[in-house]
């Protein structure tokens, strides 16, 4: 059975986007196989994504770049099709397009089921995308985020930057925007950290 499974033909990207899957279910294409993307995210996860979209949408108003949800996919050079929680595309795309044309930023909010994937395999895949300038990984249980930014143009190295605490922020000159953690975590509350007994929970109020 194992040999038969390995011998199955890989689905092409064109065939993948023509696939009529289950209504309301998003799929990624991984190594030529359609795989169900994460569904049923928590309200916390969803609120962080909505906050990021709202903040960046306002910052980019009147400019060619715009944010999109995981309904829009990104095709990585190895042939995989991924659906980041948020993406900034800077091309004048057709309204019927299903993929990013000129992606500059992708964001993933970590979850228990996807943490390892997001921080290893997907991160490396995103780093291989030409033109991508920023990869933002957001921790949902504490005000902390990691930003990989590409230095020195399309062939430059990736440099890691970290922001922690609600006064943290990331400057994003490649898309002429700035994202603060206070905006990102608006209306998100946090449990006291280990060793912080007696401290009041921290909340983002915007």
C-alpha positions as CSV (number, residue, x, y, z in Angstrom):
1,X,0.0,0.0,0.0
2,X,2.9,2.3,0.8
3,X,4.5,1.9,-2.6
4,X,1.1,2.5,-4.3
5,X,0.6,5.8,-2.3
6,X,4.1,7.0,-3.2
7,X,3.5,6.3,-6.9
8,X,0.4,8.4,-7.1
9,X,0.9,11.3,-9.6
10,X,1.5,14.8,-8.2
11,X,-1.3,17.2,-8.9
12,X,-0.4,20.2,-10.9
13,X,-1.0,23.7,-9.6
14,X,-3.5,24.3,-12.4
15,X,-5.4,21.2,-11.5
16,X,-5.4,22.1,-7.8
17,X,-7.1,25.5,-8.4
18,X,-9.6,23.8,-10.7
19,X,-10.4,21.3,-7.9
20,X,-13.9,21.6,-6.5
21,X,-13.4,20.8,-2.8
22,X,-15.8,20.8,0.1
23,X,-17.6,24.2,0.3
24,X,-16.1,26.4,2.9
25,X,-13.0,24.3,3.3
26,X,-9.6,25.7,2.2
27,X,-6.9,23.4,0.9
28,X,-3.1,23.8,0.4
29,X,-1.1,21.9,-2.2
30,X,1.8,20.1,-0.4
31,X,4.2,17.9,-2.4
32,X,1.5,17.6,-5.1
33,X,-1.2,16.5,-2.7
34,X,-4.2,18.6,-1.7
35,X,-4.2,19.0,2.1
36,X,-6.9,20.5,4.2
37,X,-5.7,23.8,5.7
38,X,-6.3,24.6,9.3
39,X,-9.9,25.4,10.1
40,X,-11.8,26.3,13.3
41,X,-9.3,28.8,14.6
42,X,-10.0,30.3,18.0
43,X,-11.6,33.8,18.5
44,X,-8.2,34.9,19.8
45,X,-6.4,33.8,16.6
46,X,-9.1,35.3,14.4
47,X,-9.1,38.6,16.3
48,X,-5.3,39.0,15.8
49,X,-5.7,38.4,12.1
50,X,-8.6,40.9,11.8
51,X,-6.6,43.5,13.8
52,X,-3.6,43.1,11.4
53,X,-5.8,43.4,8.3
54,X,-7.5,46.5,9.7
55,X,-4.3,48.2,10.7
56,X,-2.5,47.5,7.4
57,X,-5.5,48.3,5.3
58,X,-5.7,51.7,6.8
59,X,-1.9,52.3,6.4
60,X,-2.0,51.2,2.8
61,X,-5.1,53.1,1.8
62,X,-4.6,54.8,-1.6
63,X,-1.6,52.7,-2.4
64,X,-1.2,49.7,-4.7
65,X,-0.5,47.3,-1.9
66,X,-3.4,45.7,-0.1
67,X,-4.0,43.0,2.6
68,X,-5.8,39.7,1.9
69,X,-7.0,36.8,4.0
70,X,-6.1,33.0,3.7
71,X,-8.6,32.9,0.8
72,X,-5.8,34.1,-1.4
73,X,-2.9,31.6,-1.9
74,X,0.8,32.1,-2.4
75,X,2.7,29.7,-4.8
76,X,6.2,29.0,-3.6
77,X,9.0,28.0,-5.9
78,X,9.0,24.3,-4.9
79,X,5.4,24.0,-6.3
80,X,3.6,24.1,-3.0
81,X,0.6,26.3,-2.5
82,X,0.2,27.9,0.9
83,X,-2.5,30.1,2.5
84,X,-0.9,32.5,5.1
85,X,-3.3,34.0,7.7
86,X,-2.6,37.4,6.1
87,X,-0.7,38.6,3.0
88,X,0.2,41.9,1.5
89,X,0.2,41.9,-2.3
90,X,1.5,44.9,-4.2
91,X,0.2,44.1,-7.7
92,X,-2.9,45.3,-9.6
93,X,-4.4,41.9,-9.7
94,X,-7.6,40.8,-11.4
95,X,-10.5,40.4,-9.0
96,X,-10.9,36.8,-10.0
97,X,-7.2,35.9,-9.2
98,X,-6.8,33.2,-6.6
99,X,-3.1,33.7,-5.9
100,X,-0.9,36.6,-5.0
101,X,0.9,38.3,-7.9
102,X,3.5,40.4,-6.1
103,X,3.5,39.3,-2.4
104,X,5.6,41.5,-0.1
105,X,4.5,40.3,3.4
106,X,3.0,37.1,4.8
107,X,1.8,36.6,8.4
108,X,1.1,33.4,10.3
109,X,-0.4,33.3,13.8
110,X,0.9,30.3,15.7
111,X,-1.4,27.6,17.0
112,X,-0.7,24.3,18.9
113,X,-1.3,22.3,15.8
114,X,0.7,24.4,13.3
115,X,3.5,25.9,15.4
116,X,6.3,23.5,14.3
117,X,5.2,23.7,10.6
118,X,5.0,27.5,10.7
119,X,8.4,27.9,12.3
120,X,10.3,25.5,10.2
121,X,9.0,24.2,6.8
122,X,6.7,27.1,5.9
123,X,9.2,29.7,7.1
124,X,11.8,28.2,4.7
125,X,9.3,28.0,1.9
126,X,8.3,31.7,2.3
127,X,12.0,32.7,2.4
128,X,12.3,31.3,-1.1
129,X,9.6,33.4,-2.6
130,X,11.1,36.1,-4.9
131,X,10.2,39.7,-3.9
132,X,8.8,38.8,-0.5
133,X,10.2,41.3,2.0
134,X,8.7,40.3,5.3
135,X,7.6,37.1,7.1
136,X,5.7,37.9,10.3
137,X,5.1,35.1,12.9
138,X,2.8,36.1,15.8
139,X,2.5,34.5,19.2
140,X,-1.2,34.4,20.3
141,X,-0.7,33.8,24.0
142,X,1.7,36.7,24.7
143,X,2.4,40.1,23.1
144,X,5.4,38.8,21.1
145,X,6.1,38.6,17.4
146,X,9.0,37.6,15.1
147,X,9.7,39.4,11.9
148,X,12.1,38.1,9.2
149,X,13.0,41.0,6.9
150,X,15.0,40.6,3.7
151,X,18.0,43.0,3.6
152,X,19.6,44.4,0.5
153,X,17.0,43.4,-2.2
154,X,15.7,40.2,-3.7
155,X,18.9,38.2,-3.2
156,X,19.8,39.6,0.2
157,X,19.9,37.7,3.5
158,X,17.0,37.4,5.9
159,X,17.5,39.1,9.3
160,X,15.4,38.3,12.3
161,X,13.8,41.0,14.5
162,X,11.7,40.5,17.6
163,X,9.2,42.8,19.3
164,X,7.7,42.0,22.7
165,X,5.3,44.0,24.9
166,X,2.4,46.2,23.8
167,X,4.8,49.1,23.1
168,X,6.7,47.1,20.5
169,X,6.4,47.8,16.8
170,X,7.7,46.9,13.4
171,X,8.6,49.4,10.7
172,X,7.9,48.0,7.2
173,X,9.4,50.4,4.7
174,X,9.1,48.1,1.7
175,X,5.3,48.6,2.0
176,X,5.5,52.1,3.6
177,X,3.7,50.9,6.7
178,X,4.2,50.4,10.5
179,X,2.5,47.8,12.6
180,X,2.4,48.2,16.4
181,X,1.8,45.3,18.8
182,X,-0.9,47.4,20.5
183,X,-2.8,47.4,17.2
184,X,-2.1,43.8,16.6
185,X,-3.4,42.6,20.0
186,X,-6.3,45.1,20.4
187,X,-9.0,43.5,22.6
188,X,-6.8,40.4,23.3
189,X,-6.1,39.6,26.9
190,X,-3.2,37.6,28.3
191,X,-2.8,35.4,31.3
192,X,-0.1,36.2,33.9
193,X,3.2,34.7,32.8
194,X,4.9,32.0,35.0
195,X,6.6,33.6,38.0
196,X,4.3,36.6,37.7
197,X,1.8,35.7,40.4
198,X,-0.3,38.6,41.6
199,X,0.3,40.6,38.4
200,X,-2.9,41.7,36.6
201,X,-3.5,40.2,33.1
202,X,-2.2,42.4,30.4
203,X,-4.7,43.6,27.7
204,X,-4.3,45.4,24.5
205,X,-6.6,48.3,24.3
206,X,-5.4,50.0,21.2
